[in-house]
Amino acid sequence: MAEFTLELNDDQRQVRDWLHGFAKDVIRPAAAEWDEREETPWPVIQEAAKVGIYSLDFYAQQFFDPTGLGIPVAMEELFWGDAGIALSIVGTGLAAVGVLANGTEEQIGTWIPQMYGTPEDVKVAAFCSSEPDAGSDVAAMRTRAVYDEAKDEWVLDGTKTWATNGGIAGVHVVVAVVDPELGSKGHASFIVPPGTPGLSQGQKFKKHGIRASHTAEVVLEGVRVPGSCLLGGKDKLDERLARAREKARKGGERVKNAAMATFEASRPAVGAMAVGTARAAYEVALDYATTRHQFGRPIIDNQGVAFQLADMRTRIDAARLLVWRASWMATTGKPFTSAEGSMSKLYASEVAKEVTAQAVQILGGNGYTREYPVERMHRDAAIYTIFEGTSEIQRLVIARTLSGVPIR
Ligand SMILES: Cc1cc2nc3c(=O)[nH]c(=O)nc-3n(C[C@H](O)[C@H](O)[C@H](O)COP(=O)(O)OP(=O)(O)OC[C@H]3O[C@@H](n4cnc5c(N)ncnc54)[C@H](O)[C@@H]3O)c2cc1C
């Protein structure tokens, strides 16, 4: 087992510096344009694929880093470049984690490479759990998956919403209800292969921030997928449902559902994204505060400005430490007995929102314009307290875990 250390090893430092270079030279200069265009930055994704950043191999290497720090270090650097473009580059990873968390080895080997495509022909993937009436309340999900035994096919019907890459993806991973009696315990995840009839894109959302990342509804009408597209396979599902029914009869012991397994694994990674955005805004603010003069001196000469910067940096470092702890725990198999994954996401996302707001304030009128990147960073940061479980839901998870009380 990897010893815990806060010092990155040579390999990690090399990867961090390489990603930082890509974020600085390729992502950051393209950020304003794709934010305005509100479109998926395919040329930047392709560039990332050419140098090996947008690939299964790259994510697998970071994912299997024995210290757990591979993914958070990578996310922080890419999102330091720009959150919208970085989400377009890493959004496929959420679908990939959905397959890694619930799929068989064969499914992992078959579908994850197809999610990324090749540098010549890049593809993206989507993870579709949220629905118009089932956001935080995952148990209210209505999309149904019904097994057609005669054909060994699953038939999916329903409407998904807020899906990153929804409709423009090749592979869609769709969470659906297989047993409505069991609430969120009766869910399962399915692969919908590229070009499957019946899957279409609904409305594409015009967003406040991360506008270079495509977010849309996904409509499923009589979508038929082979039995082999049920993640984990039918036997495992039947066993899991039987256990859940048994536990429901005995009185409500907790069983993990398919979407939750994905979210638990990805929350510290979202925290790392938030740290990247916060750090980017802090750096712009620090630079501005030392060069902008008012009253005959740099504005950082005022404690009112300098202390804000001190607090910003302190909180960013604290957020990173929570993220690294949770990532290390997840990788080294330590259970989140105090909801450490949720803690890291909660704190880092709140810090990103507050630090980017402070950066706008430190830049004054300039901070409020699109001439300076903190305006975009502030809009982007608002997503972190919403997706992958809102801050309120993280607090629920933490409070329930700590107290054992089913707080509502
Ligand atoms: C840009 C973007 C990308 C996304 N990408 C994906 C994706 O790829 N795949 C996917 O499946 N989903 C995705 N989502 C969906 C996202 O995870 C949901 O928006 C989120 O879970 C919140 O659900 P909701 O929007 O329905 O809000 P609601 O659940 O309606 O919540 C509204 C408000 O009520 C609060 N609230 C709700 N219940 C409680 C409670 N019990 N206690 C206290 N407060 C509560 C919430 O915290 C929130 O403040 C994305 C969303 C966005 C905006």
PDBQT file of the ligand as one rigid body, heavy atoms in Angstrom, charges set to zero:
ROOT
HETATM    1  C1  LIG A 501     -24.021  21.729 -16.390  1.00  0.00    +0.000 C 
HETATM    2  C2  LIG A 501     -24.586  20.491 -15.785  1.00  0.00    +0.000 A 
HETATM    3  C3  LIG A 501     -24.070  19.264 -16.150  1.00  0.00    +0.000 A 
HETATM    4  C4  LIG A 501     -24.615  18.091 -15.616  1.00  0.00    +0.000 A 
HETATM    5  N1  LIG A 501     -24.146  16.880 -16.041  1.00  0.00    +0.000 NA
HETATM    6  C5  LIG A 501     -24.818  15.758 -15.677  1.00  0.00    +0.000 A 
HETATM    7  C6  LIG A 501     -24.486  14.502 -16.256  1.00  0.00    +0.000 A 
HETATM    8  O1  LIG A 501     -23.559  14.388 -17.083  1.00  0.00    +0.000 OA
HETATM    9  N2  LIG A 501     -25.243  13.415 -15.922  1.00  0.00    +0.000 N 
HETATM   10  C7  LIG A 501     -26.267  13.495 -15.039  1.00  0.00    +0.000 A 
HETATM   11  O2  LIG A 501     -26.908  12.481 -14.787  1.00  0.00    +0.000 OA
HETATM   12  N3  LIG A 501     -26.600  14.677 -14.439  1.00  0.00    +0.000 NA
HETATM   13  C8  LIG A 501     -25.900  15.804 -14.750  1.00  0.00    +0.000 A 
HETATM   14  N4  LIG A 501     -26.238  17.007 -14.179  1.00  0.00    +0.000 N 
HETATM   15  C9  LIG A 501     -27.361  17.046 -13.239  1.00  0.00    +0.000 C 
HETATM   16  C10 LIG A 501     -26.957  17.435 -11.830  1.00  0.00    +0.000 C 
HETATM   17  O3  LIG A 501     -26.307  16.376 -11.192  1.00  0.00    +0.000 OA
HETATM   18  C11 LIG A 501     -28.244  17.889 -11.115  1.00  0.00    +0.000 C 
HETATM   19  O4  LIG A 501     -28.569  19.166 -11.641  1.00  0.00    +0.000 OA
HETATM   20  C12 LIG A 501     -28.095  17.952  -9.629  1.00  0.00    +0.000 C 
HETATM   21  O5  LIG A 501     -28.001  16.661  -9.102  1.00  0.00    +0.000 OA
HETATM   22  C13 LIG A 501     -29.267  18.683  -8.949  1.00  0.00    +0.000 C 
HETATM   23  O6  LIG A 501     -30.495  18.233  -9.405  1.00  0.00    +0.000 OA
HETATM   24  P1  LIG A 501     -31.614  19.292  -9.852  1.00  0.00    +0.000 P 
HETATM   25  O7  LIG A 501     -30.962  20.207 -10.831  1.00  0.00    +0.000 OA
HETATM   26  O8  LIG A 501     -32.798  18.538 -10.321  1.00  0.00    +0.000 OA
HETATM   27  O9  LIG A 501     -31.946  20.136  -8.564  1.00  0.00    +0.000 OA
HETATM   28  P2  LIG A 501     -33.015  19.757  -7.425  1.00  0.00    +0.000 P 
HETATM   29  O10 LIG A 501     -32.770  18.371  -6.961  1.00  0.00    +0.000 OA
HETATM   30  O11 LIG A 501     -34.371  20.109  -7.917  1.00  0.00    +0.000 OA
HETATM   31  O12 LIG A 501     -32.587  20.758  -6.279  1.00  0.00    +0.000 OA
HETATM   32  C14 LIG A 501     -32.977  22.128  -6.249  1.00  0.00    +0.000 C 
HETATM   33  C15 LIG A 501     -32.485  22.722  -4.930  1.00  0.00    +0.000 C 
HETATM   34  O13 LIG A 501     -33.118  22.053  -3.820  1.00  0.00    +0.000 OA
HETATM   35  C16 LIG A 501     -32.122  21.551  -2.946  1.00  0.00    +0.000 C 
HETATM   36  N5  LIG A 501     -32.573  20.297  -2.339  1.00  0.00    +0.000 N 
HETATM   37  C17 LIG A 501     -33.150  19.236  -2.953  1.00  0.00    +0.000 A 
HETATM   38  N6  LIG A 501     -33.402  18.256  -2.088  1.00  0.00    +0.000 NA
HETATM   39  C18 LIG A 501     -32.963  18.681  -0.886  1.00  0.00    +0.000 A 
HETATM   40  C19 LIG A 501     -32.932  18.140   0.421  1.00  0.00    +0.000 A 
HETATM   41  N7  LIG A 501     -33.376  16.909   0.672  1.00  0.00    +0.000 N 
HETATM   42  N8  LIG A 501     -32.404  18.871   1.427  1.00  0.00    +0.000 NA
HETATM   43  C20 LIG A 501     -31.928  20.110   1.192  1.00  0.00    +0.000 A 
HETATM   44  N9  LIG A 501     -31.928  20.686  -0.013  1.00  0.00    +0.000 NA
HETATM   45  C21 LIG A 501     -32.433  19.994  -1.048  1.00  0.00    +0.000 A 
HETATM   46  C22 LIG A 501     -30.891  21.339  -3.821  1.00  0.00    +0.000 C 
HETATM   47  O14 LIG A 501     -29.709  21.285  -3.050  1.00  0.00    +0.000 OA
HETATM   48  C23 LIG A 501     -30.977  22.550  -4.729  1.00  0.00    +0.000 C 
HETATM   49  O15 LIG A 501     -30.432  23.666  -4.085  1.00  0.00    +0.000 OA
HETATM   50  C24 LIG A 501     -25.671  18.181 -14.668  1.00  0.00    +0.000 A 
HETATM   51  C25 LIG A 501     -26.172  19.428 -14.298  1.00  0.00    +0.000 A 
HETATM   52  C26 LIG A 501     -25.654  20.570 -14.853  1.00  0.00    +0.000 A 
HETATM   53  C27 LIG A 501     -26.257  21.895 -14.465  1.00  0.00    +0.000 C 
ENDROOT
TORSDOF 0
